[in-house]
């Protein structure tokens, strides 16, 4: 009996199965069935979208076929021209024998090969081909759409199609994860019918119907996973935290020098209500750059302290942790000096824990956390170390939650004697579909309103090849500084012997600089070349090279210029940031270490070098570091890219300050990718791996209604049958949907 677990070598032979296993990790029948076609060919194909190096599979007609004797070697070669009716491509066969009697004018065939250029014309050299009128391995039966798969080395496309047909000839049924009532409710075909529609369709409507089914299946499986997580979380119990009247929170609110926005008040009320329950809060707070999330989080932490507990704030970098510590202690004043001479009688302490602290300071802060003297403990990954203890951890706040994995978050939560309330924050606006899909097990609050008095930010794109524009950029920076303000210059690389593209990963346990070298992902994972191949990487601007250039620029003569990056000793980073905050540094040349959380109201201008190397959302984050005071902000995006897509992307950033609109644009540009692990599409070694790791059919850009419907259906299923005992195949699909890495990403809230 053949089922999804059957090894392919039993059906296809050792040699063919070996190629599928070696080059695409396809070992079983189930693996091959999930090796989805990338696209389909009708019996005419478009030959207009070609470039050198592209692997093309196309149906075309032979227009001319000419044999001639070769001048420098024996024998005849065959030159063929094929056409789609509008465009032509030349074929070259250096041995005419075996081809000249087949490729005659008027013959239509499927051709496959790598595109080259010869004498100004597109050319395929010794391409593989299969006449459509002949045996195309069944792929052209009834002249239906021809599936095109990712290239498998050693096998032609039609061979892969024939392998799939052989599997279907022996396969009678497949596991069905969708309950029959849901299939009927939404008019969806069974899974086996859908798989046939994907791999061996007789007409394109079959493909569309199959895709509709598989989109819904992907959405339902994942939403069921989230619904089960929500149900388990609802069963947890913790200590309700209600602030005492006339306590720390009330005193802080009385001292606020500004009025909270309506959005801040509404979110604050929601957090207070959830903290007062015995079910642990599990909430995502997303907001525009500068929308005031920190003040919301601080008020929640003060409520927890008022109720006799402690709060921990986990930040991704030492720079951001130190910034939070400075800003929170400043805002609290004597309320942060509990137990000290001159401190408030109702005050608490605010401790800072980082990996680079001096031994004495670290020992003192550890003692304050363990004794409960510090009601608020701020730190980096150092917070989760085994030696760190809390007297009564009531609330965990995770800033920039996407920087942390499940191990770090869980290690901090486990330091509570009971499950703490959890608030995670992100300054990257998240489209609704992503919120429902990635953070669907959390309640979500959104701050879209900026605090009153925030200054606007003007953004412009500066072509780096226009010398006059570049010089005017630095003159504009000098004008701002000489008017009493400050500037950032952001680079994608450190330089000076420590060269590394910041996107290569973490630079230290407490620092991660992500420059996000950006190439929009292809949802189909076109690793055999449907996209134009990138040009050789050009030299990118580095912190130290740019610093030297600015010091030599007459326009900036006499200005105080300093550098900041993640590989500096922690005490140097803190000293530089403190000096910049105090206004003793005019121009700060840095990596993206200043991307989030850094708040210097006097900084009004930012220049982003090689801006095309950064993602849309990251540029928006960086831009949010200026215009935080009373003076308007200015962001100049410098680029030497001539790629149309890159320039359009930068122009889009310049055209709006709406982070939610930019988040939607970012999602469209990147494609769905792998929302579970953060991997972009096309990164998998095989089509099978890509299909399981990411959403192969479901689009977070297009399919919001499908996701909403699946969310409702999943909630109904789990409410009636939490462990899916009546739906074992759905339970199995849910269990297989996430691997260890993806489960960790899912837990990063």
Residue pairs with C-beta under 8 A, 6 or more apart in sequence:
2 11
2 29
2 167
2 170
2 171
2 172
3 29
3 171
3 173
3 174
4 28
4 29
4 30
4 33
4 174
4 175
5 28
5 29
5 30
6 28
6 29
7 17
7 27
7 28
8 16
8 17
8 20
8 21
8 26
8 27
8 28
8 29
8 31
8 32
8 163
8 167
9 17
9 18
11 17
11 29
11 166
11 167
11 170
12 20
12 163
12 166
16 155
16 159
16 163
17 27
19 152
19 153
19 154
19 155
20 26
20 27
20 31
20 32
20 152
20 155
20 160
20 163
21 27
22 153
23 152
23 153
23 154
23 686
24 35
24 150
24 152
24 685
24 686
24 687
24 688
25 31
25 685
25 686
25 688
25 689
26 32
26 35
26 686
26 688
29 167
29 171
30 174
31 688
32 163
32 164
32 167
32 688
33 164
33 167
33 174
33 195
33 199
34 687
34 688
34 691
34 692
35 149
35 150
35 160
35 164
35 686
35 687
35 688
35 691
36 198
36 687
36 691
36 696
36 697
37 147
37 148
37 149
37 198
37 199
38 148
38 149
38 150
38 524
38 525
38 526
38 530
38 687
39 148
39 524
40 145
40 146
40 147
40 148
40 201
40 204
40 207
41 57
41 58
41 59
41 110
41 145
41 146
41 148
42 59
42 145
42 146
42 204
43 59
43 108
43 132
43 140
43 143
43 146
44 59
44 60
44 84
44 85
45 58
45 59
45 60
45 84
46 58
46 84
46 87
47 56
47 58
47 60
47 82
47 83
47 84
47 86
47 87
47 88
47 89
47 122
48 84
48 86
48 87
50 56
50 89
50 115
50 122
51 115
51 532
51 533
52 115
52 116
52 117
52 533
53 114
53 115
53 529
53 533
54 114
54 115
54 529
54 530
55 112
55 113
55 114
55 115
55 151
55 528
55 529
56 111
56 112
56 113
56 114
56 115
56 124
57 110
57 111
57 112
57 148
57 157
58 84
58 110
58 111
58 112
59 108
59 109
59 110
59 111
59 132
59 146
60 82
60 83
60 84
60 89
60 108
60 109
60 111
61 82
61 83
61 84
61 85
61 106
61 107
61 108
62 80
62 81
62 82
62 103
62 104
62 105
62 106
62 107
62 108
62 109
63 81
63 82
63 83
63 88
63 105
64 79
64 80
64 81
64 105
65 78
65 79
65 80
65 81
65 100
65 103
65 104
65 105
66 78
66 79
66 80
67 76
67 77
67 78
67 79
67 96
67 100
68 76
68 77
68 79
69 75
69 76
70 76
70 77
70 94
75 94
75 95
75 96
75 97
76 95
76 96
76 97
76 100
77 92
77 93
77 94
77 95
77 96
78 91
78 92
78 93
78 95
78 96
78 99
78 100
78 103
79 90
79 91
79 92
79 93
80 90
80 91
80 92
80 93
80 99
80 103
81 88
81 89
81 90
81 91
82 88
82 89
82 91
82 111
83 89
88 121
88 122
89 115
89 121
89 122
89 123
89 124
90 118
90 121
90 122
90 123
90 124
91 103
91 111
91 123
91 124
91 125
91 127
92 118
92 123
92 124
92 125
92 126
93 99
93 126
94 125
94 126
102 131
103 109
103 129
107 131
107 133
108 131
108 132
108 133
109 129
109 130
109 131
109 132
110 129
110 130
110 132
110 136
110 139
110 140
110 146
110 157
110 158
111 124
111 127
111 128
111 129
112 127
112 128
112 129
112 156
112 157
113 124
113 125
113 126
113 127
113 128
114 124
114 125
114 529
115 122
115 123
115 124
116 122
116 123
116 124
116 125
117 123
128 156
130 136
130 137
130 156
130 158
132 140
136 146
136 158
136 161
137 158
137 159
137 161
137 162
137 165
138 161
138 162
138 165
138 200
139 146
139 147
139 157
139 158
139 161
139 162
139 165
139 200
140 146
141 200
141 202
142 202
144 200
144 201
144 202
144 203
145 201
145 203
145 204
145 207
146 161
147 157
147 161
147 164
147 198
147 199
147 200
147 201
148 157
149 157
149 160
149 161
149 687
150 525
150 527
150 528
150 686
150 687
151 157
151 528
152 160
155 163
161 199
161 200
164 199
164 200
165 199
165 200
168 195
168 196
168 199
168 200
171 192
173 192
174 191
174 192
174 195
175 191
175 729
175 732
175 733
176 190
176 191
176 192
176 729
177 191
177 217
177 220
177 221
177 727
177 729
177 730
177 732
177 733
178 188
178 191
178 213
178 216
178 217
178 220
178 730
179 717
179 727
179 730
182 188
182 220
182 713
183 189
183 190
186 216
186 709
188 194
188 212
188 213
188 216
189 197
189 209
189 210
189 213
191 213
191 217
193 210
194 209
194 210
194 213
194 214
195 210
196 206
196 210
197 206
197 207
197 209
197 210
198 207
198 210
198 211
198 214
201 207
201 210
211 697
214 696
214 697
215 697
215 698
215 699
215 703
215 706
216 706
216 709
216 710
217 733
218 695
218 696
218 697
218 698
219 437
219 698
219 703
219 706
219 707
219 709
219 710
219 711
220 710
220 713
220 714
220 730
221 730
221 733
221 734
221 737
222 437
222 440
222 695
222 710
222 737
223 436
223 437
223 440
223 707
223 710
223 711
223 713
223 714
223 715
224 714
224 717
224 718
224 724
224 730
224 734
225 734
225 737
225 738
225 746
226 440
226 441
226 711
226 714
227 711
227 714
227 715
227 717
227 718
228 718
228 722
228 724
228 734
229 441
229 746
230 440
230 441
230 718
231 718
231 719
231 722
233 279
233 280
233 282
233 441
234 279
236 279
236 280
236 419
237 278
237 279
237 280
237 418
237 419
238 278
238 279
238 280
238 418
238 419
238 420
238 421
239 278
239 309
239 394
239 418
240 275
240 276
240 277
240 278
240 307
241 275
241 276
241 303
241 304
241 307
241 308
241 309
241 394
241 395
241 421
242 275
242 276
242 303
242 306
242 307
243 249
243 250
243 272
243 302
243 303
243 306
243 307
244 306
244 307
246 346
247 306
247 346
248 302
248 305
248 306
248 335
248 346
248 347
248 348
248 375
249 299
249 302
249 303
249 306
251 335
251 344
251 346
252 298
252 299
252 302
252 331
252 332
252 335
253 299
255 333
255 335
258 451
258 452
258 453
259 452
260 268
260 292
260 295
261 292
261 447
261 449
261 450
261 451
261 452
262 449
263 291
263 447
263 448
263 449
264 292
264 295
264 296
264 447
264 449
264 451
267 285
267 296
267 445
267 447
268 296
268 299
268 300
270 283
270 445
271 281
271 283
271 296
271 299
271 300
271 303
271 423
271 445
272 300
272 303
274 281
274 283
274 421
274 443
275 281
275 300
275 303
275 304
275 307
275 395
275 421
280 419
280 420
280 421
280 422
281 421
281 422
281 423
281 443
282 421
282 422
282 441
282 442
282 443
282 749
283 422
283 423
283 424
283 442
283 443
283 444
283 445
284 401
284 424
284 425
284 426
284 435
284 439
284 442
284 443
284 444
284 445
284 749
285 293
285 296
285 297
285 423
285 424
285 425
285 426
285 444
285 445
285 446
285 447
286 425
286 426
286 427
286 428
286 429
286 430
286 435
286 444
286 445
286 446
286 447
287 293
287 425
287 427
287 429
287 446
287 447
287 448
288 427
288 429
288 447
288 448
288 449
288 450
288 624
288 659
288 660
289 427
289 620
289 621
289 623
289 624
289 659
290 450
290 451
290 454
290 624
290 627
290 628
291 447
291 448
291 449
291 450
291 451
292 447
292 450
292 451
293 425
293 427
293 447
294 324
294 327
294 328
294 597
295 331
296 447
297 313
297 397
297 399
297 423
297 425
298 328
298 331
300 311
300 395
300 397
300 423
301 311
301 313
301 375
301 376
301 395
301 397
302 375
302 376
304 310
304 311
304 375
304 394
304 395
304 421
305 311
305 348
305 375
305 376
305 394
307 394
308 392
308 394
309 375
309 392
309 393
309 394
309 395
310 369
310 372
310 374
310 375
310 376
310 377
310 390
310 391
310 392
310 393
310 394
310 395
311 375
311 376
311 377
311 393
311 394
311 395
311 396
311 397
312 376
312 377
312 378
312 379
312 383
312 390
312 393
312 395
312 396
312 397
312 412
312 415
313 321
313 324
313 376
313 377
313 378
313 379
313 397
313 399
314 379
314 380
314 383
314 384
314 396
314 397
314 398
314 399
314 404
314 408
314 409
314 412
315 321
315 324
315 378
315 379
315 380
315 399
315 400
315 597
316 380
316 399
316 400
316 403
316 404
316 512
316 596
317 380
317 510
317 511
317 512
317 566
317 593
318 354
318 355
318 356
318 380
318 510
318 511
318 570
318 573
318 574
319 511
319 564
319 573
319 574
319 577
319 593
319 594
319 597
319 598
320 399
320 400
320 596
320 597
320 598
321 352
321 354
321 378
321 379
321 380
321 510
322 352
322 354
322 574
322 577
323 577
323 597
323 598
323 599
324 378
324 399
324 597
325 350
325 352
325 378
326 578
326 581
327 599
328 336
328 350
328 376
328 378
329 336
329 350
332 347
332 350
334 342
334 343
334 344
334 347
335 343
335 344
335 346
335 347
335 348
336 343
336 347
336 348
336 349
336 350
336 376
337 343
337 344
337 347
337 349
338 344
338 346
338 347
338 348
338 349
338 373
338 375
339 347
339 349
339 373
340 349
348 373
348 374
348 375
348 376
349 368
349 373
349 374
349 375
349 376
350 374
350 375
350 376
350 377
350 378
351 365
351 368
351 369
351 374
351 376
351 377
351 378
352 365
352 377
352 378
352 379
353 362
353 365
353 366
353 369
353 377
353 378
353 379
353 380
353 382
353 383
353 388
354 379
354 380
354 382
354 510
354 570
355 380
355 381
355 382
355 508
355 509
355 510
355 570
356 510
356 569
356 570
356 571
357 365
357 382
365 374
365 377
366 387
366 388
366 389
367 373
368 374
368 377
369 377
369 388
369 389
369 390
369 391
370 389
370 390
370 391
371 391
372 390
372 391
372 392
377 383
377 390
379 388
380 509
380 510
381 408
381 509
381 510
382 388
382 510
383 412
384 408
384 411
384 412
384 415
388 415
389 415
390 415
390 416
392 416
392 417
393 415
393 416
393 417
393 420
394 416
394 420
394 421
395 420
395 421
395 422
395 423
396 409
396 412
396 413
396 416
396 420
396 421
396 422
396 423
397 423
397 424
397 425
398 404
398 409
398 422
398 423
398 424
398 425
398 749
399 425
399 596
399 597
400 425
400 426
400 427
400 596
400 597
401 409
401 424
401 425
401 426
401 748
401 749
402 426
402 428
402 678
402 748
403 512
404 748
405 744
405 745
405 747
405 748
406 743
406 744
406 745
406 746
406 747
406 748
407 744
409 747
409 748
409 749
410 747
413 419
413 420
413 422
422 749
424 442
424 748
424 749
427 596
427 597
427 621
427 624
428 617
428 620
428 621
428 659
428 663
429 617
429 659
429 660
429 662
429 663
430 438
430 439
430 663
431 660
431 663
431 664
431 667
431 700
432 704
433 667
433 700
433 701
433 703
433 704
433 707
434 667
434 675
434 700
435 444
436 707
436 708
436 711
437 675
437 700
437 707
438 675
438 676
438 745
438 746
439 749
440 711
441 746
441 749
442 749
448 660
453 630
454 627
454 628
455 627
455 628
455 629
455 630
455 631
455 632
455 633
456 627
456 632
456 633
456 657
457 623
457 624
457 626
457 627
457 632
457 633
457 634
457 635
457 657
458 632
458 633
458 634
458 635
459 623
459 634
459 635
459 636
459 637
459 653
459 654
459 657
460 634
460 635
460 636
460 637
460 654
461 611
461 637
461 639
461 647
461 650
461 651
461 654
462 469
462 470
462 473
462 607
462 636
462 637
462 638
462 639
463 469
463 639
463 640
464 470
464 638
464 639
464 640
465 640
470 638
471 555
473 607
473 636
473 638
474 550
474 553
474 555
474 556
475 555
476 605
476 634
476 636
477 487
477 489
477 555
477 556
477 587
477 605
477 607
478 555
478 556
478 559
480 486
480 487
480 604
480 605
480 634
481 487
481 559
481 586
481 587
484 602
485 602
485 603
485 604
485 605
485 631
486 580
486 583
486 585
486 586
486 587
486 588
486 600
486 602
486 603
486 604
486 605
487 586
487 587
487 588
487 603
487 604
487 605
487 606
487 607
488 587
488 588
488 590
488 594
488 603
488 605
488 606
488 607
488 622
488 625
488 626
489 546
489 550
489 587
489 588
489 589
489 590
489 606
489 607
489 609
490 590
490 591
490 592
490 594
490 606
490 607
490 608
490 609
490 622
491 540
491 541
491 542
491 543
491 546
491 589
491 590
491 591
491 609
491 610
492 501
492 502
492 503
492 515
492 517
492 540
492 541
492 591
492 592
492 609
492 610
492 613
492 614
493 499
493 500
493 501
493 502
493 515
493 540
493 541
493 542
493 543
493 591
494 500
494 502
494 542
494 543
494 544
494 565
494 566
494 567
494 591
495 542
495 543
495 544
495 545
496 542
496 543
496 544
496 545
498 567
499 542
500 507
501 515
501 517
501 540
502 513
502 514
502 515
502 566
502 591
502 592
503 514
503 515
503 516
503 517
505 512
506 512
507 513
507 565
507 566
507 567
508 566
508 567
510 570
511 566
511 567
511 593
512 566
513 565
513 566
513 591
513 592
513 593
514 592
514 595
514 618
515 591
515 592
515 613
515 614
515 618
516 613
516 614
516 615
516 618
517 613
518 612
518 613
518 614
518 615
518 646
518 649
519 534
520 645
520 669
520 670
520 671
521 670
521 671
521 673
521 680
521 681
521 682
521 683
522 530
522 531
522 671
522 681
522 682
523 671
523 672
523 673
523 681
523 699
524 530
524 681
524 682
525 681
525 682
525 683
525 684
525 687
525 690
526 682
527 682
538 640
540 609
540 610
540 613
541 609
541 610
543 563
543 564
543 565
543 589
543 590
543 591
544 563
546 589
546 609
547 561
547 563
547 589
550 556
550 561
550 587
550 589
551 561
556 587
559 586
559 587
560 584
560 585
560 586
560 587
561 585
561 586
561 587
561 588
561 589
562 576
562 579
562 580
562 585
562 587
562 588
562 589
563 576
563 588
563 589
563 590
564 573
564 576
564 577
564 580
564 588
564 589
564 590
564 591
564 593
564 594
565 590
565 591
565 593
566 573
566 591
566 593
568 576
573 593
576 585
576 588
577 598
579 585
580 588
580 600
580 603
581 600
583 602
588 594
588 603
592 614
592 618
592 622
594 622
594 625
595 618
595 621
595 622
595 625
596 621
598 625
599 628
600 625
600 628
601 628
601 629
601 630
602 629
603 625
603 626
603 628
604 626
604 627
604 629
604 631
604 632
604 633
604 634
605 626
605 633
605 634
605 635
605 636
606 622
606 623
606 625
606 626
606 633
606 634
606 635
606 636
607 635
607 636
607 638
608 614
608 619
608 622
608 635
608 636
608 637
608 638
609 638
610 638
610 639
610 640
611 619
611 637
611 638
611 639
611 650
612 639
612 641
612 643
612 646
612 647
612 649
612 650
614 622
615 666
615 670
616 649
616 652
616 653
616 662
616 663
616 665
616 666
616 669
617 659
617 662
617 663
617 666
619 637
619 650
619 653
620 653
620 659
620 662
622 635
623 633
623 635
623 653
623 657
626 633
626 634
626 635
627 633
627 634
637 650
637 653
637 654
639 646
639 647
639 650
641 647
645 669
649 665
649 669
652 662
652 665
653 662
656 662
664 701
667 700
667 701
668 701
670 680
670 681
671 680
671 681
671 701
672 681
672 694
672 695
672 698
672 699
672 700
672 701
673 679
673 680
673 681
673 694
674 680
674 681
674 683
674 693
674 694
674 742
675 694
675 695
675 700
676 693
676 694
676 738
676 741
676 742
676 745
676 746
677 693
677 741
677 742
677 745
678 745
679 693
679 694
681 690
681 694
682 690
683 690
684 690
684 693
684 694
690 696
692 736
693 739
693 742
698 706
698 707
700 707
717 724
717 727
717 730
718 724
721 727
723 731
724 730
724 731
724 734
725 731
738 746
